[in-house]
Amino acid sequence: MTSQTGSVSRLPGVTCAVSNTGPLISTFQSNSFSLLTNLFAEIHIPAACAAELEKHGYEADVQAASPQLVVKDLTSREEGRALIIAEQMD
């Protein structure tokens, strides 16, 4: 069963993990983070990604995206796995 948010369906509890800053910078630049939150219950990013976003001047965007944008401390194994999956999607 899906819940309706606007005209977009979302499965309750669906989470997306982001392995680099590029997709989030694009959503912040286009002011479309709310679209992601219509699709995903939470978006998890590694702490290193959050630090990189802040370094590029997106600290306020990261803070405003809370609680849907969740900063996680990942193990090196988890980060490596995320990188492998991202590379396979290219």
Kinemage of the C-alpha trace (Angstrom):
@kinemage 1
@onewidth
@group {chain A} dominant
@subgroup {mainchain}
@vectorlist {calphas} color= white
{ca met a 1} P 0.000 0.000 0.000
{ca thr a 2} L 1.349 3.445 -0.863
{ca ser a 3} L 0.638 6.793 0.689
{ca gln a 4} L -0.040 9.811 -1.474
{ca thr a 5} L 2.019 12.974 -1.123
{ca gly a 6} L 0.796 15.460 -3.694
{ca ser a 7} L 0.675 13.544 -6.946
{ca val a 8} L 3.637 11.300 -6.117
{ca ser a 9} L 3.294 7.861 -4.505
{ca arg a 10} L 5.720 6.834 -1.798
{ca leu a 11} L 6.163 3.553 -0.028
{ca pro a 12} L 6.183 4.134 3.729
{ca gly a 13} L 9.650 3.809 5.203
{ca val a 14} L 11.563 3.797 1.898
{ca thr a 15} L 15.077 5.178 2.342
{ca cys a 16} L 17.632 6.360 -0.191
{ca ala a 17} L 21.389 6.444 0.393
{ca val a 18} L 23.538 8.991 -1.421
{ca ser a 19} L 27.180 8.117 -2.008
{ca asn a 20} L 28.466 11.520 -3.127
{ca thr a 21} L 27.595 15.191 -2.977
{ca gly a 22} L 26.713 15.734 -6.652
{ca pro a 23} L 23.046 14.676 -6.521
{ca leu a 24} L 22.385 16.714 -3.388
{ca ile a 25} L 24.146 19.818 -4.711
{ca ser a 26} L 21.927 19.584 -7.798
{ca thr a 27} L 18.768 19.325 -5.701
{ca phe a 28} L 19.832 22.226 -3.472
{ca gln a 29} L 20.736 24.389 -6.500
{ca ser a 30} L 17.396 23.677 -8.175
{ca asn a 31} L 15.483 24.056 -4.905
{ca ser a 32} L 13.958 20.605 -5.391
{ca phe a 33} L 14.889 18.782 -2.183
{ca ser a 34} L 11.181 18.677 -1.334
{ca leu a 35} L 10.658 16.493 -4.421
{ca leu a 36} L 13.092 13.939 -2.979
{ca thr a 37} L 11.216 13.949 0.310
{ca asn a 38} L 8.016 13.179 -1.617
{ca leu a 39} L 9.723 10.065 -2.986
{ca phe a 40} L 11.810 8.924 -0.011
{ca ala a 41} L 11.019 8.861 3.697
{ca glu a 42} L 14.669 9.544 4.560
{ca ile a 43} L 17.850 10.245 2.647
{ca his a 44} L 20.960 8.953 4.386
{ca ile a 45} L 24.371 10.433 3.665
{ca pro a 46} L 27.748 9.655 5.200
{ca ala a 47} L 29.281 12.242 7.531
{ca ala a 48} L 32.037 12.847 4.949
{ca cys a 49} L 29.370 13.848 2.406
{ca ala a 50} L 27.806 16.280 4.890
{ca ala a 51} L 31.231 17.802 5.570
{ca glu a 52} L 31.832 18.198 1.822
{ca leu a 53} L 28.439 19.891 1.371
{ca glu a 54} L 29.243 22.291 4.212
{ca lys a 55} L 32.671 23.001 2.688
{ca his a 56} L 30.909 24.049 -0.537
{ca gly a 57} L 28.532 26.390 1.302
{ca tyr a 58} L 25.478 24.161 1.703
{ca glu a 59} L 25.466 24.000 5.520
{ca ala a 60} L 22.144 25.877 5.774
{ca asp a 61} L 20.587 23.558 3.157
{ca val a 62} L 21.760 20.475 5.037
{ca gln a 63} L 20.306 21.825 8.281
{ca ala a 64} L 17.029 22.831 6.587
{ca ala a 65} L 16.695 19.351 5.060
{ca ser a 66} L 16.526 17.746 8.509
{ca pro a 67} L 14.880 15.430 9.580
{ca gln a 68} L 14.582 13.805 6.120
{ca leu a 69} L 18.319 14.190 5.421
{ca val a 70} L 20.045 11.913 7.918
{ca val a 71} L 23.804 12.052 8.413
{ca lys a 72} L 25.185 8.594 9.201
{ca asp a 73} L 28.588 7.490 10.375
{ca leu a 74} L 29.390 4.660 7.986
{ca thr a 75} L 32.110 2.091 8.355
{ca ser a 76} L 34.734 2.008 5.615
{ca arg a 77} L 33.160 -1.257 4.424
{ca glu a 78} L 29.746 0.415 4.094
{ca glu a 79} L 31.249 3.377 2.221
{ca gly a 80} L 33.096 0.995 -0.095
{ca arg a 81} L 29.911 -0.947 -0.801
{ca ala a 82} L 28.020 2.290 -1.562
{ca leu a 83} L 30.768 3.307 -3.987
{ca ile a 84} L 30.610 -0.065 -5.768
{ca ile a 85} L 26.831 0.231 -6.161
{ca ala a 86} L 27.102 3.814 -7.433
{ca glu a 87} L 29.756 2.851 -9.980
{ca gln a 88} L 27.581 -0.007 -11.237
{ca met a 89} L 24.740 2.450 -11.873
{ca asp a 90} L 26.850 4.619 -14.220
